[in-house]
Amino acid sequence: MAKLEDEAAQYTSALGPLVGLTREDIFGAVAVMLRETASDPQRLMKHGQEMGQDMIKIMTGKSDLAPNPKDKRFQDPAWQYNPFMRAGMQYYLAVQKGAAKWLEDLELDELEKDRARFISNIIIDGLAPTNTLVGNPTAQKMAITSGGLSLIKGLKNAYDDMVHNKGMVSQVDKKPFKLGENVATSKGDVVLRTEMMELIHYAPTTDEVYEIPQLTIPPQINKMYINDLSPEKSVVKYQLDNGIQTFVISWKNPSKEQGHWDMADYVNSCRLAMETVSKITGSKKVNVSAGCSGGQTASMVASKLASDGDDLLGSLTLMVCVLHPMQNDIEAGSLVSENGLALAKQRAAKKGIIKGDDLARGFAWLRPNDLIWNYVINNYLLGQDPPAFDVLFWNADATNLSGALMGDFLTIFETLAFTKKGEVEMVDHKIDLSKVTSDLFILGGVTDHITPWKATYRSTRLFGSKDVTYVLSHSGHMQAILNPPGNPKAKYYIQSDAKKKLPDTADEWLKGTEEVAGSWWPYWMDWMQARSGKKKAAPAKTGNKEFPALDPAPGLYVMEPC
């Protein structure tokens, strides 16, 4: 169960180029494979003969096909000692091996080959014998041990998913979690509410606070309480306990009527939030932190402020955020095409919104072993409940995405807007990050499959900042951020010579790093405090006369269902 939690947490949903992936891209990749296969019957015959030879060896007990030792699907001893199970596993491995050889032999360019490989892996993963009761010895043993109760419980879990989870296998047991009680428990108040957002001011926990406050801009999918998940994993609490005046935006979950909300609207909301924070605290500067798609939004805010000559922005922290994407950064990136992006924009504009559960479903099927078949086996075949894990509870609490904003994100990806200096116009200005001179802190995650760390490193070359710090956390996407002190496995990498200018590439940077045991949070906090001004007496209450407390944190918008 712990392994299931950890693996699933590596694949939390995120905005990226994959929101532009269409069924035409997938069918197109399949069509290319079939066309190339049909073009050379001799090649197909050759691979058929090779697979036939493997099958004969399996039937005669002479096959030496064995799974990768890291493949957790075949770790039950029955796969090794039961001749029928062993043969079934080897048939599957023969198909896997044959498909891999066949794909390598196709005369496709590298991009087409990547597409073909990705699609074929999804199909073959679905054919694994472990996905069925007949082919899963662990599930069979569980059925015998439980006297059949595991099968009854599995059927009940499947029925519940069909009725209550829109047909998707559940990744988390939501019952133990309740917002404001054991999730999102830091004290604070909503001090500003608009149609698009709530601004939450968290109550200080120290007698003195630093004069320059910090505003967190969360992603537009999922909800803001990832920053305040539990007292042990709360970035908000850690900031408060270290004297940082802490504010967080909570986005409204858009309905079809709000499908016109675009990047300009979100940027204007962020500026309003920054101005409100400034008025409440009396600070002329506001430090900003943001993660994932929130980092793209924050970067757009920074570009717009610089264009307007507004010096409200203090330091800027970007966590697991890609501003300079490349198509092959992620495995499924090869599937995204220009035609697919155009179709995705058209469909988003027509629908008004992209539903959160549709985004989650599409994301899951791109990682079926980790996000679907794992849970089919656990929930249905073994009859166990999915894990009760706070990160997965947050991930399942998806929000809709306005069609206009999705179109803008796809435009940013398609035009590489953040890499151009004044060539792409959006949010009533020409985007130019070289004009942004704020001190910059950028975080990547070693095993991040959503925003790969080498892609996040490219952001260090885009800004006009003279002071840029890059830190690499030894974990994946959201787990890279939620890595508090006290985690015995935690470690991170920083440049050995802090005064030296960051090198041009991630590989060069890695050569000059040192490994540090423990959480990166204290390192970041030292960096933050050095850029948060002097200390002063903590305010007695949240907000002020102009912006009084409205509702207690985490506010009303996070309570709204998808």
N, C-alpha and C positions, 0 to 999 in steps of 0.2 A: 504493500500500500504506500509506503514512504517513497519507493522508487516511482510509483505511478504519479504521485503528487509532484515529485521533483521534475519528472519528464514533462508533464503537462504544463507546469509553470514556465518551462522554457519556450512554450509556443502560445503565449497569450496573444489575443487578437491585436492587430495594429493596422493603422492606415499606412498605405504604401502603394507602389505601382500595381500591386495585385488587385486593388479595387477596380482597376481598369481591365482586368482579365475577363473575356467574354467566352461564351460557349463556342463561338465561331473560331476563336484561337485554338481551343482544345480540339474541335473537330478537324480543323485545318492541319494540326500536327498529326492526327491519326491518318488523314487523307494522304499526307506526304509519305508516311511510312508505307501505306498500302500501294500507292503509286510506284514507289521505288522498288518495292518487293515484286510487283507484277512485271516490272520492266526487265527482270532477269530471272526466268524460271530455273535456270541451272543453279544459280546461287541459292534459291529456295530449296531445291532438291538436295544440294550439298548439306545444308544445315539440317534438313529433315533426316538425312542419313545419319549425321552425327548424333542427333538426339535419339534416333532409333537404336544406335549402338549403346548409348547410355542406358536406355530402357532394358535392353537385353541383359546388360551387366547387373542391373538392379534385380531383374527376375531370377537370375542365376546366383544371386548373392555375392557377386564379384565386384560390385561397385564400391569405390572408395570416396564417393561424394559425401561431404560432411559440412554442416553449417558453420558459419563464422562463429568463433567462440563468443563474440559479443552479442550475437543474435539471441535475445532473451526468450524468443518464442519456442526454441527447441532445447531448453535447459532441463526439462524433466528427464530423469533417467530412462523412462520408457522409450524415448526416441533412440536410445542407444541399445537397449537390451531386448525390447520387444521386436521380433522380426517383421511383423506386419506394420507396426508404427514406423520402424526404421525404413522400410520400403516406401511407405507413403511419403515420408519426409524426403527421401531421395528422388522420388518422382517429381516432387515440387522443386527441389534444387536443380534437377535436370532441366526443367522448363525455364527456371531462372537463368541458368548458365547458357542454355541455348538462345534465349532471347537476347542476352547481353552480347553473345558472339554475332548473332544476326544483325543487331544494331550497329556494331562496330564495322561490319562488312558493307553496310549500305553506303552508297555514294552520295552522302549528304554533306553540306558544309557544317562547320562546327556548331552554329546556332541551331540549325535544323536537327542536328544529332542530339544536342542538349534537350530540345523539345521532345524528340522521340523517346529519349532515355527516361525523361521525367514521367511522361504519360504511361509508358510501358511499366515502369516501377509501380505506379498507382494501381494499374490493372493486376499485375502479378501479386502485389501485396494483398489484394482482395481475394485471391485464389488460395492463400495460405491455408493448409489443413487445420491449423490452430484456430481458425475463425469459426469452426463447426464443432458440434458436440462429438461427432463421430471421429474427428481428427484431433481431438484435444484430450490427451490422457489425464491432465490435471483436472479438467472438468468432469471427466468420467469418474475419477477417484472421489471427487467432492460429492458427486451424485450418490455413490455407494455409501460413503461415510455418513452423509446426512440423511440417508434413507429416502432419497428423492426430493427432500425439501428444498435443496438448492435449485432444482429444476422448476419447482413451483414458484420460488421467490424470483427466479430469473424471468419467468413468464409474466409475473406481476410487474417487475421492473420494466419490461418491454411494453406492457400495456400502459403503464403510467407515462412512459415517454411518448407513446403514440397519442395519448389523450391530452397530456399536460405540457409536453415539451416539443410540440409540433413535429413529432417523428424523429427528432434527433436524440441520439443516445446521451444521457446525462453525464456530465463530467464532474459534477460536484453535488454533494448533499447540502442543500441550502438551509435546511431546518435549524441547525444550531446557531445561525447568524442573524443578528438583528441590528440594523443601523441605529446608532446612538446608544446602544446598550453594551454590545461587545465588539462592535466595529464602528470606527469613526467616533471615538469617545472624547477627544480633546475638547476642552471647554472653549466656547467662542460664540459669536453671534453674526448673523447676516446684517450687514450695515448698509447695503445697497442692493436693490433688486430692480432689474429691468426685464423687458420681455425676453431677452437673450441670456441673461446671466444673473447670478447672485454673487456678491462679494462677501467673503467671510473673514472677519477679523478675529483671530484667536487670542484668548486672554493670556497675558504674560504669566510665567511661572517663576520669575526671578524678581528681585527687588529693583534691579537696574536692567535697562535694555540699551542696545546700541541705537544711535539716533537714526541711522538709515535703515528703513524697513525692507522686507523682501516680499515680492508678489510671485506666486506660482501660477503659471498658465498650464492647465492640464490639457491632454488630448481631447479631441471632439467626439471620440467614441469611448465607451465605458465612462465611468464616473470619477469625480475628483477625489473620492475617499481612498484611492490607492496611496495618497500622501499621508493618510491617517488610518491605516488599516487596523492596527492593534497597538496597544501601548508599547509592545516590544518591537514593532516594525514601523513605527510612526516617524516619518521625516518631520512632520509638523511638531510633534512633541520634542524631538531632538533639537530642532531650531529654537523652540521656546525655552527649553532647559539651558540653552547656551546664550540666552539674552537677545535673540533675534526677534524683532517685531514681525509677526508672521501673518500674511494674508494669502488667501487662495480663492481663485475664481471657480465657481460651480456653473457649468453650462446647462442651459435649458435643453431638454430632450425635444428636438424639433418634430412637429407633426407635418402633415402634407401642406398645411397652410403656410408653414415657415420654410418651405422648400427653396425659397428665393434667397435665404441667408447665404451670403457668399463671403469670401475671404475679407473683403473690405468691411463688411459688417462685423466680423469677428475681431479684426484689427482695431476698429473704432471702439468696440467694447473693451478691449484690452487697454487702450489709451484712457478711456473713461475710468477704468479700474485703477490705473496708475495715478491718474490725477486725483482720484478720491483718496487713495492711500496717502498721497502727498499732503492733502488737506487735513486728513485725520492726524497724521504724525508730525506735521510741520516740517517735514524733510523736503529739500529741493531735489533730492535724488531718490530713485526707487530701484533697488536691485531686483533682477528678474531671474527666475529659474523655470525651466520647462523641459518636458520629455516627449520623445517620439513626435507625433504630429503637432503637439503643443509647441515643440521646439521649432518646427517650421513656421508656425504662427508667430512665435516670439521673434524669430529672425525677420519676418516680414514687418513686425512692429518696429524693430530696431532700424530697419532700412527706411521705413516711412518717417520715423522720428528724425533720423539723420538728414533725410531729404528736406524736411521742414525746418531744420536748424533748431530742433527742440532737444535740449540737453537733459531731459528728465531721467533718462535711463542711466543707472549706475553700472554695476557689473552685470554680466550675463552668463548664466549657467545652462548648458545644453546637455541633456542626458539621453543616451541611446537614440540619437536623432541623425538622420541622413539628409544633408542638404545638396550633396553632389552624388546622385545615384548613377550607377552603371547597370546595364541590363543583366549582367551575369553575377551581380552581387549576391543574389539569392537563387536557389535552384529553379524555382518556378518563374523567375524573371524572364527566362528565355521564351516563355509562352506569350508574353505581352507583345502585341504588334501595333503599328500605327493605326491600322484599320480597326483593331480591337479597342484602342483608346478612343477613337472617334465614335464608335458604336456605343461604348460605355457612357460617354458624355451625353449622347442623344437620349439614351434610355433613362439616364439619371434626370435629365431635364423634363422628360415626359412623365416620369413617376412622381417627381417632386422630392421624394426622399428615398434613401436606401435604408431599408429596415435593418435594425441591429442584428436580429436573428438570421437574416439572409446573409449579412456579412460574416457572421460567425460560422454559418453552415458552409459557405464557400471556402472560408479559411481552413476549416477542419478537413475538408475533402482534399486539400492540397498537402495535408500531412496526415493521411488516413491511419497509418500505423500507430502514431502517437496520440491522435485526437479522436479516432473512431474505433478501430479494431481493439485497441487496448481496453476500451470501456465496454465494448460488446462482450469480450471475454470475461471481464471482471463482473459486470452487472447482470448479463444474461446467462452466460454459460456457467459461471461460478456461483451466481445468485447472491453476490455481495453488493452492498451499497457502495456508490461512488464515494471517494474520499471527502471528508468535511474539512476543506482546506481554504483558508481565508483568501489567498490570492486567486484561487479558482472561483470562489464565490463572487469576488469583484469582477473577474473576467466574464462570468456568465451574466452579469448585470449590464448587458449591452444597451447602447443608445442608438437612435437613428442618426443618419448622416444626411444633411440637406443636399439635394441634388446640385445646387449651385456651388456649394463648397467642394463637393466631390469633383466637379468639373474644374474648379480652380486648382485643386491638388494635382489632378491629372495634367493640367497645363504646365504646372511647375515642373513635374517630372519630365514631360515631353520636351519642354524648351530648355531644361536645365537652367531655369531662371536665376537661381541663386549664384550660379557660376559666371553669369554675364554681368558686365559692368555697364548698367544703363541701357541695355538692349531690349529688355522685356518690361512691358508696362503692366502694372497691376496695382490695385489699391491707390489709384490716383497719383501714381509716381512711377518713375523708372527704377526698378530694383537695382540696388548697388550696395552690396555688403562691404565693399572696400571703404565706404564712408563711415562705417560703424567702428568707433575707436574704443569702445568699452573693454575693460579687462574681461577676459574670456576663460571659462572653465568648461572643458568638454569631457564627457564620460562615455566610454564604450564598454561592452561586455565580451569577454573572450569567447563564450559559446553562444552568442546572440545570433540566431538564425533569421531574425526579422530585420534588424538593422545591424548588419555585420560590422565588427569594430573597425576594420580597415576602411570601410565606407564612412564611418563616423569621423575617422581621423582626417579625411579630406577637408572637413569643415575648418580645420586649423589654417588652411591656405586661403580662405575666402574673405576673411574680415580684415579691416584696416587696423586691428588691435595690435599694439606693441607688446602687450602682456597676455600671452596665451598659455594655458596649462592644460595638458592632456593626461587623463588618468584612465587606466584599463582595469576594470573590475573582473575578478575571476569567476564569472557566472554568466547567465544568459539574460536576455531582454529585461523584464521587470525585476527578476531576481538580482540583476546587477545593481539596480537602484535600491531595492529592499535588502540591504546587506548591512544590518546594524552591528554595532560593537557587541561582542559576546559570542558571535558565530565562530566556532573553533576552526571551521574550514575556510574562513574568509581570508583572502589575500588580494593584493592589487599591485599594479606596476606603474612606476613613475620614471621620468627621465633622471638618470643618475646626476647629471649636472643641471641643476634647476636654472642656472643663469644662462645656459647655452640656448641659442635659438632652436626652436623645433625644426627637425629636418623635413625635407619635402615629402617623403613617403613614409607610410606606416612601417614598412620593413626596416628602413633605416632607423626609425625611432626605436623599434623593438630591440635592435642591437645595442642601443645605449641606455637600456632601462635597468632598474633594480627591482627585485621582488620584495614587497613589504607584507609581513604577516598581519592579519587583522582587517578590520573594516576600513574602507576609504572615507567614511563619514567624518572622523576627527580631522583628517587631512583637509577635507573640503571645508569644515567648519573654521579651521585656522585661516584658510584662504578667505572665507566669507567675512569673518570678524575683522580681518585686516582691511576690508573694503566697506565696512559698515559704520565708520565714523567713531565718535566718542560715545561714552556711556552717559546715560541720564536716568533719572528716576522713572520707574515703570508707570504707565498710566493706570489710574485706579479702575477704569472700566473700558470696555470696547467702544469704538466709534467716538462721536462727539455730538455737539448740539445739532450740527447740520446733517450728520449721518448717524442717527441714533440706532440702537440695537432693535432689530425687527423680530427675528426668530432665532432660537438657539441653533448652534452648529449641530449637524452638518447642513441645516437648511431644508427647504421644501423641495427644491428641484431634484435632489438625489433620491427622493422618495417616489418620484413618478415612475410608473412602469414603462417598459418599452412599448 
